[in-house]
Amino acid sequence: MKVIIGSDHAGYALKERLKSYFDKAKIKYEDVGAFSKNDKDDYPVYAEKVSKKVARDKLLKGVLICGSGTGMAIAANKFKGVRAVVCYDKFSAKMSRHDNDANVLCLRGRFFPHDKARDIVSVWLKSKFSGLARHKRRVSELKKLERK
């Protein structure tokens, strides 16, 4: 598995800390920016970069970080094939993968402990889609909505 990671200015510091965690954990990743803290960065730019890559390759997972995580999730979910979620704890991270086969994790960069974010990412990356019939059916229904 490979992670595509991106952030705006509000998520830049957390993104850099997560990259250090990925290096230590030997998790392959690609950083699509921002490459410096610039208050004029707009989160949709980075959501698009991550989402296009994840939508093209089912083996990729995405991590996006902005001030609240919400803007990134809204932007990422505009792309067909992307199921982006905002998670603030390990349970929601695990269940977003288990039940919803989420492929993009959006995090809050402001007022959120870096170690908590790292733990959420770790759980999210280790969690698998259950493949249970009811969850497959629901993900299939989401795909139908994308085609409307």
Secondary structure, 3 states (H helix, E strand, C coil): CEEEEEECHHHHHHHHHHHHHHHHHCCEEEECCCCCCCCCCCHHHHHHHHHHHHHHCCCEEEEEEECCCHHHHHHHCCCCCCCEEECCCHHHHHHHHHCCCCCEEEEECCCCCHHHHHHHHHHHHHCCCCCCHHHHHHHHHHHHHHHC
